Amino acid sequence: RVVQNSTWMHRHMAAYFRARSDPELQYTWRHPDFRAGRCLLYHLMGAGEWREVVHLITDLGYVELCVVTGRVLGVIEDIAEALHGASKDVDEEGEPRLTLNEEVQLMQVQRFLSTNNTLLLSHPELLTQLAASEASGSILSTMASSRIHRGWEGRNWFRWTNKPDTTSLNLRIMRGHKGWVRALAVTSDGKYVVSGADDRTARFWSATSGQQIHELVGHREAISCVDVSRNGQMLITSSMDASVKVWEIASGIEMANLYVGSAATCCRFNHNGEQVLAGSQNATLHIFSTVSFEELMVLKGHLLGVRACVFSFDSSQILSCGTDQMVCLWNIGGLDRHVKVVNAPSLILRGHTQGVRALSWNPRDVHAACSSGDDGRLIVWDLTTGMADKMLRGTNGAVLACAYSRSGAYICSSCHDGAVNVWDAQVGSIMYTFMGHSGPVYAVAVALDEYSCISAGADSTVRVWDLGGLLRDDPSYPSEDRPELTRELMGVTPPPLQPPDTVGSLKNHDSFKVLKPTAPEPSFSTVAHKSSRSGRRGVGAGQPVVEEKKRLRSSRSLKDERSSTGSTVVDERGEEVQNFAKTPSRPPPTASGGERTEVGE
């Protein structure tokens, strides 16, 4: 009875707000009412009118109403919520209320808004032109053609005469840097992307909306590399000003400024975040402690400058490469802790004919790694023998960056000609090639769920590409580390997977609200808000995180016990689903106490 009354109320409220936003009830939307347009979609979803939701979102007039009122990011979130809610709502026969074609239409509108959000916020009058330039078979092109043929578009617009027949795989473009973007990093929960550029800034972006969250300023020269600790509490940046800075993510405060003697070209955290590795142009590598920030060890063995370095997953080995065409393997796990200088690597891997640009360790195989260089080669190494296992060719020009996927089955690389390639690591063939950058691409990364990859380059943009879901049903894949098989970047955002070792990381990332961002973050976790009201910084580190973990585990075990006895009906995702449904439409308060307002980027 309560559910029926709630549905009745949502249905009547939807009719009221429909009359407010569209007085003529002819889908003309002549009344630019910000609140009515937003509440109409909310109440339609509350009433379970999913077909009307699809009809509303696929109406170009309603989309234009939201764009004109500056609600581009808000519509993206609404579509994500609609997809999530419709997937749970089934009819009497157990079939979803929405057909697959209707879900695809919603995803196409969401992708279109995510890709063009920056342009639409500054020039909303270009909506029809951008929609008409989409692929002929997409819902956006159909919407624009219908609007034009009916004579409802009186503005001049440019027609793309030779537009492609397929939809672009570029999901999102993040603009904001004023120089070449040379470094990328993804947080351990996959919610944020960090970039570093020649404009001396490091910027945080939302991986789901592409919105810039914060900007870190402090270096005097271009930033060459960035990395985030696994617990999500610290960020390191290396710069050509010979410094490596350690930042506290929750507060945005610079914790330490480490000096390496020459231009710092690369930096990496070890697996537990207790050590920092930095390479420099004076052919040395330096290891620092993140507790005392003292220099622990110096590695000497390169003949020329170091370009990239990486820790092994147990922090016992280090791989480095440089302009001397060598890839060096350092075994530091067996060394005495009093050793301060290592004068030679344990193993030298030779196979490149020009300088080596990038390195990546296979997450699934500690004895496998890949490297790329100026000679256009992408080499997969067997670290037990020091020989090249595979030599991948098929690109023009230098291969500037490479990165393994989380499953270790795929390698993403970027080239000087602006191409981003995805390789099958076992077969050695190119599976995808993405073209969109207007210059060299200096950094790549693969999303944790392997449904997208991220690239950044000389055109000052960070781009997200659709991989179509490369993750296969592999029984040997560790179940505790297996990501959700969902298109989170496409908008279907069920509650994120929270392994025991990353619960604190997820909540620490949600504490970005204290950084006074340049644009508001769409949503934040309820736990983080409760923690900030109680005076703690986010969830914090140490004992509060342990107590929060115990509380979550005890609540989940209680739900499982109730569901087994039949006293309470609990969904398989439990409280997460309830929190999702009860997310308030009004943005949360900021750290200063005032309300957030939805503004453009």
N, C-alpha and C positions, 0 to 999 in steps of 0.2 A: 504493500500500500504506500509506503514511503517512497519507493522508487517510482511508482505510478504518479504520485503527486509531484515529485521532482521533475519528471518528464513533462507533465502537464504545464508546470511553471516555466520550464525552459522553452517549451513550444510557444506559449503566449508572449514571453519576453522577446523571443526571436521575431514574432509578428510585429511587436511594438517597435523594435529597433529597425526592422525592415522598412516600416513606414517612415521612420525618422530619416534614414539615410537615402531612401528611394521613394519619395512621396508619390510619384506617378506609378509605382509598381510595374515599370516597364524596363527595368534594368538600365535606366539612364543615369542614375546616381548623380543627380544635379545638386544634391545637398551635401557639400563636403564636410560632413560631421565626423570628426575623428573618433569620438567615443562610440557613436552608433555603429559605424562600420566595423569596429573591433568587437563590440559586444554581440553584434549579429552573428558572427562566425562562432563565437564562444557558445552562445545559447543553442545554435543549431547542432553543434557537437554534443552539448549536454542533453539535447532531446533525441539524439541518435538519428538525426536526419542526414545520413551520410551522402545520399544521392544529391540532396540540396547543397551540401557542403562542396561536393565536386562541381556542381553546376555553378556555384558562386565563385570558386577559386579559378575556374576555367573561363570566367567572364572577364574580358579585357577591361571593361568599364570599371568593375570592382577593383581589379588589380591597379588600374590607374588612380582610383580614389585612394588606395593605400599608399601608392607611390607619392602622390601629391602631398599627402599629409605626413610624409617622412616615415612611414611604417614598413619599409622594405624588410628590415631584419625581423620585425614583428610578424610579418606574413610568413617568413621562412620558418619561424618557431611554430606558428599556428598550423602550417602544413605538416610539420613533424609530429605535432600532437594529434592531428587528424589521422595520419597514417598509423600511429601507435594505437589510438582508440578504436579505429575501424578494424584493425587486425584482431582485436579481442572480442568484438561484437559479432555474433553469429546468429543465423536464423534458426527456425525450429528443426531444420535438417542438419544443422551443424556446419553450414556453409557460410563463408564470410559475406557480410553485407555488400561489400564492394567487389567488383570484378577486377581481374588482373589489369585489364585495359584502363580502368578508372584509376587504379593505383599508379600505373605508369604515367598517366596524365598529370597527377599531382606531383610526382617526382620530376617530371619535365618542367613544370612551372617553378618548382623549388630550385632546380638546378639553374634555370634561366635567371631567377632573381639573385641567387648566390653569386653567379658569374658577373653580373652587371650591376651589383648593388652600389658600388662606388659611383658609377656613371649616372645611375638613375637618381641617386640622392642629390647630385649637383645639377642634373639636367632631366627632370621628370618628363619633359615634353618629347623626349626621344623614345618613349616606351613603344609606340606603334612601329617606328622604324626598326628598332632592335628586334621586336617580335617578328616582323615580316622578314628579317634577315636570317631567321632560324631555318633549319632544314625543312623541306617541303612537307614531309610526313609528320612533323611534330604538331602538337596541339597549339603551340604559340603561333606558328605560321598560319594555321587554320583560323585562329582567333583574329589575327591581324587582317587576313584576307577578307573575312566576313565583315569586319568593321569598315574596311575600305570600300568594298563593293556596295554596301548599303548607304554609302555617302555620309557616314558618321565621322569621318576623319577629314577635316577641312584644312589641316596644316600641311605645308610642304614637307616632303621627306624623300630620302635617297633610296632608290631601289637597287638591290644587289642582284645584278643580272646573271652572274655566274656563281651564285651561292652553292655551297656543297649540298649533296643529297643526303648526307648523314649528319647526325647531331655531333657537335664537338665534344670531345672527351675531357675538355678543360672544365673541371667542376667549379673552380674558384680562382680568382686573381686577387692577391693582396698587394695593395699599393700604399706607399707611404715613405719608403726610403728615397733619399735624394742622391744616391750613389750606387755603384755596383754592389750587389748582394753577394757576399763570398762565403757565408757560413749558414748552416741550418742545424737545428736540433729539435727533437720532439720529446716532450715530457713522458715519463714512464706510464702515465695513465692515458696518453694519447689525446688529451684535451687541449693542449696548447702547443704552438710552434714558436720557436725562438729563432730569430735571424740576426745576423751581423753584417754590416755593410761599410763601404768606404766613407759614409757620412759620419763615422765615429760613434754610431749609436747601435744598441741592441734592442730589438723590439719583440714584444710578446703579442701573439695573434691567437684568436680563438680558432681551433681547428674545424669547428662545425659551422661557424658563421663567417669566418674570415675577417672578423672585426679586430682592429688594433686595441690592445688592452693597456699596454704600458710601454714606456720608452726609457731606457737606461742611458745616461750620458756621463762620461768621465774620461774616456780615452782622448789623447791628443792627436792620434793618427788613425788610419783605417783599421777596422777590426778584421782579423784574418780567420778566427775560429771561435765557436761557442760550443758549450756542452753543459748538460744538466745532470746533476747527481741522481742516482737511482731513487733515493728517498724523496726527491722533489723539493729539497730545502735549499740547495745552493746552485748557483750558476757561475761558470767561469768564462771569461772572454780573454782572448789574446789579441795583441795589437802590434802594429809596426812601430809603436813607440817604445818597444822593448819591455813592455809590462804585461803581466797576466793578473787580471783582477778577479777576486772572488766576491760574489754578491750573495746576500741573503734574499731569497725570492719573496718571502712573506712581507718584508718591510722595504725592499729595494735599496738597502744600505750596502755600501761597499765595505766588506769585511777585511780585505787585505789587498795589498798591491805588491805582487811578487816580481822581482827584477831578474832577467835572464841574460843580461849583458849585451844583447843584440836584438834585432827585430824578432818578435815572437810570432812564429808562423803557424803553430798548432798547439792545442791543449786538449787534455782528456782527464776525466775522473776515472779512478779504478772502480771495481764493482761495488764496494761498500761505501764509496765516497770519502774515505779517510786519506787518500793521497791524490795529488794532482801531478800530471805529467805534461811538460811543456817542451816544445822544440823551438830552436832559434836558427837564424841565418849564420851563426858562427859554428855550425856543424856539431852542436852539443844538445843533449837532452837533460832536463832537470826534473827531479822528483821532489815535491814539497809535501809537507804534512798539512792537512786542513784543520788540525787541532792546534798546533803551535805555530804553523806557517813557517817552519824552519826548512831549510834545504836539506834533504836527506841523502841525496845521491846525485852524481853527475855522470852521464854516459857519454863517452868519447869514442868515436870510431868512424863516423862519416867523414868524407873528404871535402864535401861542400855542404851547403845549407840544407837543413831538414825541412821537409814540406808537410809531412803527416806522421802521426804516431797514434798508437792505440794499445790499451792494456788487454791482456787476456782476461777471461771471466773469473779466474781464480787469483788474478793479480800476480802470478808468478812469472809471467813472461810479458815482453813488450815487443811490438813490431814498429819499425820506423822506416821511412824512405825519404829520399831527397834528390837533389839535382845531380848527384854523383852516379845515378843509374842503379843504385843498390837498394835492396830491401834487407834490413838487418833484423835478426831475431836475438833478443837479449833474455837470458835466463837469470832473473834476479831473485827467484824464490829460494835458492839454496845458498845465497851469499850471506855472510855474516852482517849483522845489522850495523857493525862499526865500520864497514867498508863505505867510503865516501866517494870514491872515483872508480869507474870501470873503464878501462882503456881500449877494450875491443869487444865486439859482439860475439855471441856464441855461434852464430851461423849467418852467412851472407848468401842471399838469394840473388842470382844473376839471370837475367833474361830480357830486361829492357835495354833498348839501344839509345834511349834518351832519358831525360829526367823523369822521375816517378812522382806523380801528383797526389795520389790518394790510396788509402788502405781500408780494408774492412775484414773483420774476423767472422768466420762462419759461426752463428749462434748454436748450431746443432753439432758441430764437429770442431773440437779444439785443435785438430791437426790440419785444418784447412783455412785458407785466407785468400783474398784476392787483392790485386793492385792494378792501378791504371796509370798511364803516363803520356808524355808528349809524343811518343812514337805511335799512338793510336792503338796500342795493345791493351787488352784486359786479360790478365794472367791469373789463373787459379793455381795456388801453390799447395804442395804437399809438404807440410812443415816437418814431418819425420825424416824425409829424405833430402829436403831442400831443393827438389826438382819441380819444374812446372808440370802440373797435372793437365791443365788445359790452357790453350792460348786462343782467346776469342778475338776474331777480327770481323770487320763488317761495317766499320765507321770511317768517316772521312775526317782527318785532323786529330788533334789531341783529345784524349779521354780525360776530362778534368776532374771527375768525381765518380765514386762507386760506393755502393752500399748493399749489403745482404738484407734480404727480407727476414722476418722473425723466424720463419720456418726453415731458413737456410736453403730453400729450393730455388730461389730466384735472386738475381742480381740486377740492381738498377744502376745505370751509368748515364753520364751526361757528357756532351761533346762540345768542342769549340764552335761547331757550326750551328748550335742552338737546338740540337736534337736530344731527346731523353729516351733511352732505350731500356727495355726490360728483357733480361736474358733468362733462359732456362739453364740453371747452373749444371744440371746433369747432362743435358743434350748439347749445350753450347750454342744454341740458336736464339735469334731475336724473336721475342713473342709480341712485343708492342714497340712502336715508335711514335713518340709524341712530338709534334712540331707546333710551336707557338711563341717561344722566346725569340726576340729580335736580335739576340747577340749570344755570346758564349754563356754556357750554364756552368756555374762554379760549385754548386752544392746540390745534393740529392738526399732524400730520405724516404723510407717506405713506412707507411702507417702500420700500426700493430696488427690490425685485422687484415692487412694485405688487400684491402679493397681500393686503396688509393696510394699514390706516391706524390711526393712534394719536391719541387725544384725551385732554384733561385739563380739569378744570373745578372748579366751586365745591363739588362733593360730595367733594372731597379724593381723588379716584381718578384713575388713569391707565388707560385702556381700549384694548384692541386689537380691531379690527373686521375681519371677513373680507370682502374685496372680491371673492373668487372668481376672481381672476386677470384683471386688465384689460389686461395687456401683450399686445399683438397682434404678429403676425409681420410686422414692418415692416422691409423691406430697407434703408431709409435710416437705421435706427438704428445708431449707431456700434458696431461689433462689439467693440472693445476695452473699451467701457464697459458692454456689455450684461450685466445681472445674470443669474444662473442662473434658469431657468424652473422654479422649485420652490417648494413650500409649506414654506418653512423654519419659519414660525411654526406650521404644522400638524404638524410633527414629521419630515417627510422631509428630512433634513439631510445631503446629500452634501457633499463637501469644498467650502468656499467659494471663489468666484472671486477670484483675487488678481492684479489688474493690476499692472504694474511700479511704478506710482506709489503703490500702497497696501499693498505688502508690509510695509514698516516700520510702517505704521499698524496692520495686523492684529496684529503681534507686540507692539507697544506696548500695545494694548488687553489682550492676554493677560497683561500684567504687573500686573493688578489684584490679584494675590495679595499684594502688599506693602502693601496698604492696610488690612489687618486687618479684613475685611468683617464685617458683622453676621451674615451667614449664608453658608455655603460655596457657591462657584460649582461647578456640577456637573462641568465638565471644562475643562481648559486645554491649550494646545498643547504638544507635546513640546519644540519649539525654545525656548520661553520657560523651561521648567524647566532645560534644559541651560545656558541663559545665566545664570540666577540662581545655579546651582551654581558657575559660573566666576567669580562676583563681580561681574558686570555688572548693572545695573538693567534687568531685562527684556532686550530686545535692544539697547536704547539708541539713540542717534542718531549720525549721522555715519558714520565709517569702518566700525564693526561691521555696520551695516545694509547698506552697499555690499558687504562681504565675504560676508554671508549671501545677498544677491541673486545674486552670482556663483556661490556654491556651489549654490544651487537651480537656476540656469539650466544649469550644467554637468551636474548630476545628471539633469535632465530630458532634455538632449540625449543623454546616454549611454544612457538608457532607450530613447529613440526609435531610436538606432542599433542597439541590441541587438534591439529588436522588428523592425526592418527586415531584419536578417540572419537572423532565425529562431533565434538561439541561446538566447534567453530569451523566455518569454511574458510580456508586460507589458500590464496593463489600461490602458484609455484614461486613467484617472485615476492610474495608477501608484502611487507611494508613499503617496498620500493614502488609498487603499483599504486598503493594508496597515496603516497607522497606525490607521485606524478599527477594523479587526478586532482589533488588538492593544492597544486601549485597556484598561488595567487596571481591574478592577471596584472596586479600593480607591481612595479619593480621594487626590490628590497631597499631599505634605507642604506645610505652610505655610512662610512666610518665617522663622518662629522655629524651625523644625525639627521641630515636632510634627505628628502626623497629623491630618488633617481628619476630623471625624465628621459624619455626615449628621443634621442636626437640623432641626426645623421653623423656619418663619420667626419 
